[in-house]
Each structure stands twice: as C-alpha cells, then as structure tokens.
Amino acid sequence: MKFTQTTAGQFLIACSIIAAIGAIVVVSVVVGGARPPAVQSDGQSSMHSPPADGPSMQAADDPIEQAREVVGGSYSYERVQQATAAALVATGTPVTTDNSFKAWSSVLAVTDKLGIEPMEVMLCVPELASSESGLTFPEVAALCASEIYLGKR
C-alpha cells in the first residue's frame, strides 16, 4: 500500500500540530507561570561559556551542553549558545540557565515525532518571532516546527 499526501492527511497533521501547540502552551503556563519579563536592558546574560582553563558545568547542569549532545555534537558549544540566546531574546525571555532548559524542552517536545532537527527549530525562532509578536517561546517554537514540517521554511 502506497501512502500519498491528501488534503485530509494534511488536515489531520495540522490538527495534531495544533494539539501539540496547545499542550506546550499549557505546560509552559503551568511550569513557567505567566509570560516571562523582558530581557534586562543591559543585555547581560546569566549564561556564560565554560572557561577554557576552569571547571565547566557538568553536562547535567548545562542546557547548552545537553542540547549539543541532542543535536549530535555537530554544532559548537558557542553556536548552540548563540542560537539559544537569540531565540530567547527574540521572544522577550530572559537568557538564563533555567529558561534555556525550558526552551530546549519546548523544542524537543515539538520535534520529537516530526522528524525535524531541533537546531533547525531553534534557529527559526528569532526569525519567526519578529513577525509574530506577543507569542511566547513555546508558541513560536511550535509554529516554527509546523512550518518546517509542512515545507514552508
């Protein structure tokens, strides 16, 4: 039996994506509370690259290192950190270790069953957030994932 893409199939996929977005929004409200406050005006980040000669955070405590492992180590620590910070800033979310964990959890939640790369979604967030103001990080990540999955990006 050969599967073909039909309008009904696309509709079912879209409904599944919308349900996933709804679940992410509920989880983000329950876990993170209301929309996070805007980024500090001085642009300071509470996340820093591990010093080359000093002790680094253990992978279990470092969302960037965990994300690097998830994306297969094909991106440098700095690239993953930059992409994460840009996505958080674009959605008005403070750049903190906790928010980075939440951001990657949101990205993984929407990419898990779709077969798309998590880093592709993270890189999409700043671009889409600029045209979709007022949305939280999980909402923008879900929209990115759905547009990537449907071939619109």
LUMVONU-330757 format. One record per residue (C-alpha): chain; x, y, z. Coordinates in nm, 3 decimals. Layout:
// LUMVONU-330757
<rec><chaine>A</chaine><u>X</u><v>Y</v><w>Z</w></rec>
...
// end
This chain:
// LUMVONU-330757
<rec><chaine>A</chaine><u>0.000</u><v>0.000</v><w>0.000</w></rec>
<rec><chaine>A</chaine><u>0.142</u><v>0.336</v><w>-0.101</w></rec>
<rec><chaine>A</chaine><u>0.070</u><v>0.639</v><w>0.117</w></rec>
<rec><chaine>A</chaine><u>0.000</u><v>0.966</v><w>-0.060</w></rec>
<rec><chaine>A</chaine><u>-0.040</u><v>1.309</v><w>0.087</w></rec>
<rec><chaine>A</chaine><u>-0.403</u><v>1.419</v><w>0.067</w></rec>
<rec><chaine>A</chaine><u>-0.590</u><v>1.723</v><w>0.186</w></rec>
<rec><chaine>A</chaine><u>-0.745</u><v>1.510</v><w>0.460</w></rec>
<rec><chaine>A</chaine><u>-0.400</u><v>1.390</v><w>0.561</w></rec>
<rec><chaine>A</chaine><u>-0.269</u><v>1.746</v><w>0.573</w></rec>
<rec><chaine>A</chaine><u>-0.570</u><v>1.844</v><w>0.781</w></rec>
<rec><chaine>A</chaine><u>-0.501</u><v>1.564</v><w>1.030</w></rec>
<rec><chaine>A</chaine><u>-0.135</u><v>1.667</v><w>1.053</w></rec>
<rec><chaine>A</chaine><u>-0.235</u><v>2.029</v><w>1.109</w></rec>
<rec><chaine>A</chaine><u>-0.479</u><v>1.922</v><w>1.383</w></rec>
<rec><chaine>A</chaine><u>-0.205</u><v>1.720</v><w>1.550</w></rec>
<rec><chaine>A</chaine><u>0.032</u><v>2.017</v><w>1.538</w></rec>
<rec><chaine>A</chaine><u>-0.234</u><v>2.248</v><w>1.681</w></rec>
<rec><chaine>A</chaine><u>-0.298</u><v>1.999</v><w>1.963</w></rec>
<rec><chaine>A</chaine><u>0.077</u><v>1.988</v><w>2.032</w></rec>
<rec><chaine>A</chaine><u>0.090</u><v>2.368</v><w>2.042</w></rec>
<rec><chaine>A</chaine><u>-0.199</u><v>2.370</v><w>2.289</w></rec>
<rec><chaine>A</chaine><u>-0.023</u><v>2.115</v><w>2.510</w></rec>
<rec><chaine>A</chaine><u>0.300</u><v>2.316</v><w>2.502</w></rec>
<rec><chaine>A</chaine><u>0.119</u><v>2.636</v><w>2.596</w></rec>
<rec><chaine>A</chaine><u>-0.050</u><v>2.460</v><w>2.889</w></rec>
<rec><chaine>A</chaine><u>0.282</u><v>2.314</v><w>3.004</w></rec>
<rec><chaine>A</chaine><u>0.461</u><v>2.648</v><w>2.971</w></rec>
<rec><chaine>A</chaine><u>0.194</u><v>2.825</v><w>3.175</w></rec>
<rec><chaine>A</chaine><u>0.194</u><v>2.555</v><w>3.443</w></rec>
<rec><chaine>A</chaine><u>0.573</u><v>2.523</v><w>3.458</w></rec>
<rec><chaine>A</chaine><u>0.679</u><v>2.878</v><w>3.386</w></rec>
<rec><chaine>A</chaine><u>0.388</u><v>3.085</v><w>3.504</w></rec>
<rec><chaine>A</chaine><u>0.280</u><v>3.386</v><w>3.304</w></rec>
<rec><chaine>A</chaine><u>0.482</u><v>3.534</v><w>3.020</w></rec>
<rec><chaine>A</chaine><u>0.836</u><v>3.597</v><w>3.143</w></rec>
<rec><chaine>A</chaine><u>0.955</u><v>3.954</v><w>3.194</w></rec>
<rec><chaine>A</chaine><u>1.151</u><v>4.124</v><w>2.918</w></rec>
<rec><chaine>A</chaine><u>1.525</u><v>4.088</v><w>2.883</w></rec>
<rec><chaine>A</chaine><u>1.730</u><v>4.314</v><w>3.108</w></rec>
<rec><chaine>A</chaine><u>1.815</u><v>4.641</v><w>2.938</w></rec>
<rec><chaine>A</chaine><u>2.188</u><v>4.599</v><w>2.989</w></rec>
<rec><chaine>A</chaine><u>2.182</u><v>4.285</v><w>2.770</w></rec>
<rec><chaine>A</chaine><u>2.376</u><v>4.087</v><w>3.030</w></rec>
<rec><chaine>A</chaine><u>2.329</u><v>3.715</v><w>3.010</w></rec>
<rec><chaine>A</chaine><u>2.342</u><v>3.490</v><w>3.311</w></rec>
<rec><chaine>A</chaine><u>2.482</u><v>3.212</v><w>3.089</w></rec>
<rec><chaine>A</chaine><u>2.849</u><v>3.206</v><w>3.001</w></rec>
<rec><chaine>A</chaine><u>3.076</u><v>2.979</v><w>2.803</w></rec>
<rec><chaine>A</chaine><u>3.270</u><v>2.746</v><w>3.025</w></rec>
<rec><chaine>A</chaine><u>3.618</u><v>2.889</v><w>3.075</w></rec>
<rec><chaine>A</chaine><u>3.885</u><v>2.705</v><w>2.880</w></rec>
<rec><chaine>A</chaine><u>4.106</u><v>2.653</v><w>3.184</w></rec>
<rec><chaine>A</chaine><u>3.847</u><v>2.649</v><w>3.461</w></rec>
<rec><chaine>A</chaine><u>3.594</u><v>2.394</v><w>3.577</w></rec>
<rec><chaine>A</chaine><u>3.295</u><v>2.371</v><w>3.348</w></rec>
<rec><chaine>A</chaine><u>2.939</u><v>2.296</v><w>3.446</w></rec>
<rec><chaine>A</chaine><u>2.860</u><v>1.930</v><w>3.442</w></rec>
<rec><chaine>A</chaine><u>2.650</u><v>1.832</v><w>3.141</w></rec>
<rec><chaine>A</chaine><u>2.351</u><v>1.761</v><w>3.367</w></rec>
<rec><chaine>A</chaine><u>2.358</u><v>2.126</v><w>3.481</w></rec>
<rec><chaine>A</chaine><u>2.431</u><v>2.282</v><w>3.142</w></rec>
<rec><chaine>A</chaine><u>2.143</u><v>2.312</v><w>2.896</w></rec>
<rec><chaine>A</chaine><u>2.376</u><v>2.412</v><w>2.614</w></rec>
<rec><chaine>A</chaine><u>2.594</u><v>2.103</v><w>2.653</w></rec>
<rec><chaine>A</chaine><u>2.283</u><v>1.884</v><w>2.675</w></rec>
<rec><chaine>A</chaine><u>2.147</u><v>2.045</v><w>2.358</w></rec>
<rec><chaine>A</chaine><u>2.480</u><v>1.984</v><w>2.181</w></rec>
<rec><chaine>A</chaine><u>2.450</u><v>1.615</v><w>2.271</w></rec>
<rec><chaine>A</chaine><u>2.092</u><v>1.603</v><w>2.142</w></rec>
<rec><chaine>A</chaine><u>2.183</u><v>1.762</v><w>1.808</w></rec>
<rec><chaine>A</chaine><u>2.465</u><v>1.513</v><w>1.770</w></rec>
<rec><chaine>A</chaine><u>2.757</u><v>1.739</v><w>1.854</w></rec>
<rec><chaine>A</chaine><u>2.754</u><v>1.880</v><w>1.502</w></rec>
<rec><chaine>A</chaine><u>2.739</u><v>2.237</v><w>1.638</w></rec>
<rec><chaine>A</chaine><u>2.994</u><v>2.405</v><w>1.861</w></rec>
<rec><chaine>A</chaine><u>2.907</u><v>2.497</v><w>2.217</w></rec>
<rec><chaine>A</chaine><u>2.923</u><v>2.864</v><w>2.118</w></rec>
<rec><chaine>A</chaine><u>2.689</u><v>2.816</v><w>1.819</w></rec>
<rec><chaine>A</chaine><u>2.426</u><v>2.638</v><w>2.029</w></rec>
<rec><chaine>A</chaine><u>2.460</u><v>2.903</v><w>2.300</w></rec>
<rec><chaine>A</chaine><u>2.424</u><v>3.186</v><w>2.045</w></rec>
<rec><chaine>A</chaine><u>2.119</u><v>3.026</v><w>1.882</w></rec>
<rec><chaine>A</chaine><u>1.956</u><v>2.968</v><w>2.221</w></rec>
<rec><chaine>A</chaine><u>2.023</u><v>3.323</v><w>2.342</w></rec>
<rec><chaine>A</chaine><u>1.898</u><v>3.475</v><w>2.015</w></rec>
<rec><chaine>A</chaine><u>1.576</u><v>3.272</v><w>2.033</w></rec>
<rec><chaine>A</chaine><u>1.514</u><v>3.366</v><w>2.396</w></rec>
<rec><chaine>A</chaine><u>1.583</u><v>3.736</v><w>2.336</w></rec>
<rec><chaine>A</chaine><u>1.359</u><v>3.738</v><w>2.027</w></rec>
<rec><chaine>A</chaine><u>1.066</u><v>3.615</v><w>2.235</w></rec>
<rec><chaine>A</chaine><u>1.131</u><v>3.853</v><w>2.524</w></rec>
<rec><chaine>A</chaine><u>1.252</u><v>3.579</v><w>2.754</w></rec>
<rec><chaine>A</chaine><u>1.547</u><v>3.646</v><w>2.986</w></rec>
<rec><chaine>A</chaine><u>1.858</u><v>3.447</v><w>2.896</w></rec>
<rec><chaine>A</chaine><u>1.908</u><v>3.226</v><w>3.199</w></rec>
<rec><chaine>A</chaine><u>2.010</u><v>2.866</v><w>3.251</w></rec>
<rec><chaine>A</chaine><u>1.657</u><v>2.775</v><w>3.361</w></rec>
<rec><chaine>A</chaine><u>1.499</u><v>2.941</v><w>3.056</w></rec>
<rec><chaine>A</chaine><u>1.750</u><v>2.766</v><w>2.830</w></rec>
<rec><chaine>A</chaine><u>1.646</u><v>2.429</v><w>2.976</w></rec>
<rec><chaine>A</chaine><u>1.279</u><v>2.521</v><w>2.921</w></rec>
<rec><chaine>A</chaine><u>1.347</u><v>2.642</v><w>2.566</w></rec>
<rec><chaine>A</chaine><u>1.521</u><v>2.320</v><w>2.462</w></rec>
<rec><chaine>A</chaine><u>1.249</u><v>2.115</v><w>2.632</w></rec>
<rec><chaine>A</chaine><u>0.990</u><v>2.301</v><w>2.425</w></rec>
<rec><chaine>A</chaine><u>1.187</u><v>2.249</v><w>2.104</w></rec>
<rec><chaine>A</chaine><u>1.234</u><v>1.878</v><w>2.173</w></rec>
<rec><chaine>A</chaine><u>0.864</u><v>1.839</v><w>2.257</w></rec>
<rec><chaine>A</chaine><u>0.761</u><v>1.973</v><w>1.915</w></rec>
<rec><chaine>A</chaine><u>1.030</u><v>1.798</v><w>1.711</w></rec>
<rec><chaine>A</chaine><u>1.015</u><v>1.457</v><w>1.878</w></rec>
<rec><chaine>A</chaine><u>0.759</u><v>1.295</v><w>1.648</w></rec>
<rec><chaine>A</chaine><u>0.801</u><v>1.516</v><w>1.340</w></rec>
<rec><chaine>A</chaine><u>1.144</u><v>1.401</v><w>1.228</w></rec>
<rec><chaine>A</chaine><u>1.288</u><v>1.751</v><w>1.202</w></rec>
<rec><chaine>A</chaine><u>1.610</u><v>1.880</v><w>1.352</w></rec>
<rec><chaine>A</chaine><u>1.578</u><v>2.058</v><w>1.688</w></rec>
<rec><chaine>A</chaine><u>1.852</u><v>2.307</v><w>1.594</w></rec>
<rec><chaine>A</chaine><u>1.659</u><v>2.398</v><w>1.280</w></rec>
<rec><chaine>A</chaine><u>1.364</u><v>2.498</v><w>1.501</w></rec>
<rec><chaine>A</chaine><u>1.587</u><v>2.691</v><w>1.743</w></rec>
<rec><chaine>A</chaine><u>1.739</u><v>2.884</v><w>1.452</w></rec>
<rec><chaine>A</chaine><u>1.392</u><v>2.960</v><w>1.313</w></rec>
<rec><chaine>A</chaine><u>1.256</u><v>3.110</v><w>1.637</w></rec>
<rec><chaine>A</chaine><u>1.423</u><v>3.456</v><w>1.613</w></rec>
<rec><chaine>A</chaine><u>1.314</u><v>3.496</v><w>1.252</w></rec>
<rec><chaine>A</chaine><u>0.952</u><v>3.396</v><w>1.315</w></rec>
<rec><chaine>A</chaine><u>0.929</u><v>3.578</v><w>1.649</w></rec>
<rec><chaine>A</chaine><u>0.998</u><v>3.908</v><w>1.474</w></rec>
<rec><chaine>A</chaine><u>0.682</u><v>3.865</v><w>1.265</w></rec>
<rec><chaine>A</chaine><u>0.470</u><v>3.703</v><w>1.539</w></rec>
<rec><chaine>A</chaine><u>0.498</u><v>3.949</v><w>1.827</w></rec>
<rec><chaine>A</chaine><u>0.330</u><v>3.866</v><w>2.153</w></rec>
<rec><chaine>A</chaine><u>0.387</u><v>3.492</v><w>2.135</w></rec>
<rec><chaine>A</chaine><u>0.581</u><v>3.302</v><w>2.400</w></rec>
<rec><chaine>A</chaine><u>0.887</u><v>3.093</v><w>2.319</w></rec>
<rec><chaine>A</chaine><u>0.696</u><v>2.761</v><w>2.320</w></rec>
<rec><chaine>A</chaine><u>0.433</u><v>2.905</v><w>2.086</w></rec>
<rec><chaine>A</chaine><u>0.690</u><v>3.036</v><w>1.838</w></rec>
<rec><chaine>A</chaine><u>0.887</u><v>2.708</v><w>1.854</w></rec>
<rec><chaine>A</chaine><u>0.569</u><v>2.513</v><w>1.777</w></rec>
<rec><chaine>A</chaine><u>0.490</u><v>2.741</v><w>1.483</w></rec>
<rec><chaine>A</chaine><u>0.845</u><v>2.701</v><w>1.352</w></rec>
<rec><chaine>A</chaine><u>0.823</u><v>2.324</v><w>1.382</w></rec>
<rec><chaine>A</chaine><u>0.492</u><v>2.313</v><w>1.198</w></rec>
<rec><chaine>A</chaine><u>0.616</u><v>2.540</v><w>0.917</w></rec>
<rec><chaine>A</chaine><u>0.936</u><v>2.336</v><w>0.879</w></rec>
<rec><chaine>A</chaine><u>0.739</u><v>2.012</v><w>0.880</w></rec>
<rec><chaine>A</chaine><u>0.495</u><v>2.140</v><w>0.620</w></rec>
<rec><chaine>A</chaine><u>0.781</u><v>2.261</v><w>0.400</w></rec>
<rec><chaine>A</chaine><u>0.706</u><v>2.631</v><w>0.437</w></rec>
<rec><chaine>A</chaine><u>1.059</u><v>2.702</v><w>0.568</w></rec>
// end
